[in-house]
Amino acid sequence: MQELLNLQQWCLDSLNTAPSCGNNCPIGHYCTQCGATDCDCSRCLNHIQWGQPNFSYSCYKITYQYTLRFFNRFASEICYAMLSYNYSKPLPRLNVVSLGCGPGSEVFGIIKAFKMMNMNVTIHYEGHDLIDVWEPIQRKVVDSFNGLPHAINFHTSNLFADYHKFEDGKINLLVLNYLLSHAAKFYSLQQKNQFIDDIVDFVIQNGVRNILFNDINYYGSYASLNSGTQLMKLLINKLRVAGVKHSVSYAYFPGDPYRGGENWKGYNSGALVFSNLKGNTFTANVGCCSSKQIFLHIQ
């Protein structure tokens, strides 16, 4: 998909030409504290994702490397999910809201899937993320699809207080793409429950028809809500208690280490569906899809 290759080339060029942080590092030169050379963003990125971090995505250079490292995989995972859905009715337009969207990798996965199915579907996408460091990449994502009929918008605002409603109908799809694992890591138990309550209220009040959860494959513990999967299970339970009728399907990719008692179904392959950018050296150990997915359809 040329749009994704162009975005990654821009990120690679931006990373290669970015000046040294000098005295302006927003996270206190974490990389050099770990014995790395100055501006080794891989140290910071790994710490955010695998450690117990006291900072999140707060540096433009980290976002460039994040896009170069993970976009192919995350967008591919979304593409698999969209391809697996049974589209029983004509779908000329898809209204999508993404919560905690970051740089919006799901946009590419959704559009790619419909291209692969030869379905002429226009995407209206509203992405919300409170972290403004993603804005340069978000602008490039919007630019990537200029000239096409899709409407792609990003907002650095709280979705629950600043939802931009669709003029032509309800929300067809709410995307939670690598969001809930972030909440599981950074939020207290009380904050986790409140966050899920906010999502449930939003779903009910705005007529959300489908929810797509795509996140790391760690299953976790329901008692401590220490994974994205467990927070998604909590969301499903709260919708059930609220009387919302729904159906749920569960999917995983080859190599998934553990699944609970739900009826998980595996994909036959986890091969990436997007081409790698020549010169992108940041994709080590992310050469295939590896998420857990939960698809919830509200009846």
C-alpha positions in Angstrom: 0.0 0.0 0.0 1.8 3.1 -1.3 0.2 5.4 1.2 1.7 3.5 4.1 5.1 3.3 2.5 5.0 7.1 1.9 4.2 7.7 5.5 7.0 5.5 6.8 9.5 7.1 4.4 8.5 10.5 5.8 9.1 9.1 9.4 12.4 7.6 8.4 13.6 10.9 6.8 12.3 12.9 9.8 14.2 10.6 12.2 17.4 10.7 10.2 17.4 14.4 10.0 16.2 15.3 13.5 18.7 17.1 15.6 20.1 15.7 18.8 17.9 16.3 21.9 20.6 18.4 23.6 19.1 20.1 26.6 15.5 19.7 25.3 14.8 16.1 26.0 11.2 15.9 27.4 12.0 12.6 29.3 15.3 13.5 30.9 17.6 11.6 28.5 16.3 8.2 29.6 18.3 6.5 26.9 21.7 7.7 28.2 20.7 6.8 31.7 20.5 3.2 30.4 24.1 3.4 29.0 23.0 4.1 25.4 24.2 6.8 23.1 22.2 10.0 23.0 18.8 9.8 21.3 18.6 6.0 21.1 14.8 6.1 20.9 14.5 2.3 21.0 15.4 2.3 24.7 12.6 4.7 25.5 10.1 2.9 23.3 11.0 -0.5 24.9 10.7 1.0 28.3 7.2 2.4 27.6 5.9 -0.9 26.3 7.7 -3.4 28.5 8.8 -1.7 31.6 7.0 0.1 34.5 7.4 3.5 32.9 7.1 6.9 34.5 6.7 8.5 31.1 4.6 7.8 28.0 4.9 8.9 24.4 6.2 12.4 24.8 8.9 12.8 22.1 8.4 13.2 18.4 11.4 11.0 17.5 9.8 8.1 19.5 6.6 8.5 17.5 8.6 8.3 14.2 10.3 5.1 15.4 7.0 3.7 16.7 5.5 4.1 13.2 8.4 2.5 11.5 8.5 -0.4 13.9 4.8 -1.3 14.4 2.6 0.2 11.7 2.9 -2.7 9.3 1.9 -5.2 12.1 -0.8 -3.2 13.7 -2.4 -2.2 10.4 -2.2 -5.8 9.2 -3.9 -7.1 12.3 -6.8 -4.7 11.7 -6.9 -5.8 8.1 -7.3 -9.4 9.2 -10.2 -8.5 11.5 -12.0 -6.5 8.8 -11.6 -9.3 6.3 -13.0 -11.9 8.7 -16.3 -10.0 9.3 -19.4 -11.2 7.5 -20.7 -8.2 5.5 -24.2 -9.4 4.8 -25.5 -6.1 3.6 -24.2 -3.5 1.2 -21.9 -1.0 3.0 -21.3 2.2 1.0 -20.0 4.1 4.1 -18.4 3.1 7.3 -18.5 5.5 10.3 -15.5 4.7 12.5 -14.5 6.2 15.9 -11.1 5.3 17.4 -10.4 5.9 21.0 -6.8 6.5 22.0 -6.0 6.3 18.3 -2.3 7.4 18.5 -1.1 7.8 14.9 -4.1 5.9 13.4 -2.6 2.6 12.1 -6.2 1.2 11.9 -7.0 3.6 9.1 -4.7 1.8 6.7 -5.9 -1.7 7.8 -9.5 -0.8 7.3 -9.0 0.7 3.8 -6.7 -2.1 2.8 -9.2 -4.7 3.7 -12.0 -3.2 1.7 -9.6 -2.9 -1.3 -8.7 -6.6 -1.0 -12.5 -7.5 -1.0 -13.2 -5.2 -3.9 -15.7 -3.3 -1.8 -16.3 0.3 -2.7 -16.6 1.6 0.9 -16.0 5.2 1.9 -14.5 5.6 5.4 -15.5 8.4 7.7 -13.0 8.2 10.6 -12.8 10.2 13.8 -9.7 9.5 15.9 -9.3 10.8 19.4 -6.1 10.8 21.5 -5.2 13.1 24.3 -1.4 13.0 23.6 -0.6 15.8 21.1 2.9 14.4 20.3 1.2 12.3 17.6 -0.1 15.3 15.7 2.7 15.5 13.0 2.1 11.9 12.0 -1.7 12.3 12.2 -1.4 15.2 9.7 0.6 13.0 7.4 -2.0 10.2 7.6 -4.7 12.7 6.6 -2.5 13.9 3.7 -1.9 10.3 2.6 -5.5 10.0 1.5 -6.0 13.4 -0.1 -7.9 13.0 -3.3 -9.8 10.0 -2.1 -13.4 10.2 -0.9 -12.5 9.1 2.7 -13.0 11.6 5.5 -10.2 11.2 8.1 -10.0 13.5 11.1 -8.0 13.5 14.3 -8.7 15.3 17.6 -6.5 15.9 20.6 -9.5 15.9 22.9 -11.5 13.7 25.3 -13.9 11.7 23.1 -16.4 11.4 25.9 -16.7 15.2 26.1 -16.0 16.2 22.5 -17.6 13.6 20.3 -18.0 14.8 16.7 -21.2 13.1 15.6 -21.8 11.7 12.2 -24.4 13.5 10.2 -25.5 10.4 8.3 -26.0 7.9 11.1 -24.6 6.0 14.1 -21.2 4.7 14.8 -20.7 1.6 12.7 -17.4 0.7 14.4 -15.6 1.7 17.6 -11.9 0.8 17.5 -9.9 0.0 20.6 -6.5 -0.6 19.0 -3.7 -1.2 21.6 -5.5 1.1 24.0 -6.8 -1.0 26.8 -3.3 -2.6 27.5 -2.1 1.0 28.0 -4.9 1.6 30.5 -4.1 -1.7 32.2 -0.5 -0.5 32.7 -0.9 3.1 33.7 -4.3 3.2 35.5 -5.2 2.3 39.1 -7.9 -0.3 39.6 -10.4 2.5 40.3 -9.4 4.4 37.2 -9.7 1.2 35.1 -13.3 0.6 36.2 -14.2 4.3 35.6 -12.6 4.2 32.2 -14.6 1.2 31.2 -17.8 2.8 32.6 -17.1 5.8 30.4 -16.8 3.6 27.3 -20.0 1.7 28.2 -21.9 5.0 28.6 -20.5 6.3 25.3 -21.5 3.0 23.5 -25.1 3.2 24.8 -25.6 6.9 24.4 -24.3 7.0 20.8 -25.7 3.8 19.3 -22.3 2.1 18.6 -23.0 -1.0 16.5 -19.7 -2.8 16.7 -16.5 -2.7 18.8 -13.2 -4.0 17.6 -10.6 -4.7 20.2 -7.1 -5.4 19.0 -4.3 -5.6 21.5 -1.3 -7.5 22.9 -1.8 -11.2 23.3 -1.2 -11.3 27.1 -4.3 -12.8 28.6 -3.9 -11.6 32.2 -6.0 -11.9 35.3 -9.6 -10.7 35.6 -9.1 -10.1 39.4 -6.4 -7.5 38.8 -7.5 -6.3 35.4 -3.8 -6.4 34.3 -4.2 -6.8 30.6 -6.2 -5.3 27.7 -8.0 -8.5 27.2 -9.3 -8.5 30.8 -10.5 -4.9 30.5 -12.3 -5.8 27.3 -14.0 -8.7 29.2 -15.0 -6.2 31.9 -16.5 -3.9 29.2 -18.5 -6.9 27.8 -19.8 -7.8 31.3 -20.8 -4.2 32.0 -22.7 -4.0 28.7 -24.4 -7.3 29.6 -25.4 -5.9 33.0 -26.8 -2.8 31.3 -29.1 -5.0 29.2 -27.3 -4.4 25.9 -27.8 -7.4 23.7 -24.7 -8.4 21.8 -22.7 -11.2 20.3 -19.0 -11.7 20.7 -16.2 -13.5 18.7 -12.6 -14.0 19.7 -9.6 -14.4 17.5 -5.9 -15.0 17.8 -2.8 -15.4 15.6 -0.4 -18.4 15.5 2.0 -18.4 18.4 -0.4 -17.0 20.9 0.9 -18.2 24.3 -2.4 -18.6 26.3 -6.1 -18.2 25.9 -8.9 -18.6 28.5 -12.2 -20.4 28.4 -13.7 -18.2 25.7 -14.3 -19.7 22.3 -11.1 -18.4 20.6 -10.6 -19.1 16.9 -7.2 -18.9 15.3 -6.2 -17.3 12.0 -4.4 -19.7 9.7 -1.6 -17.2 9.1 -0.2 -14.1 10.8 1.8 -12.9 7.7 1.9 -9.2 7.3 -0.3 -7.8 4.5 1.8 -4.6 4.0 5.1 -4.4 2.2 8.2 -3.3 4.2 9.9 0.0 3.4 13.4 -0.4 2.0 15.9 1.0 4.5 13.6 0.6 7.5 15.8 -1.2 10.1 13.4 -0.9 13.0 11.2 -3.9 12.4 13.2 -6.6 14.2 10.9 -9.2 16.0 7.7 -7.7 14.6 7.6 -9.6 11.3 4.1 -11.1 11.9 0.7 -10.4 13.5 0.5 -11.5 17.1 -2.5 -9.7 18.8 -5.6 -10.9 20.5 -8.8 -9.7 19.0 -12.4 -9.4 20.3 -15.2 -8.3 18.0 -18.4 -7.3 19.7 -21.6 -6.8 17.6 -24.5 -5.0 19.3 -27.8 -6.3 18.2 
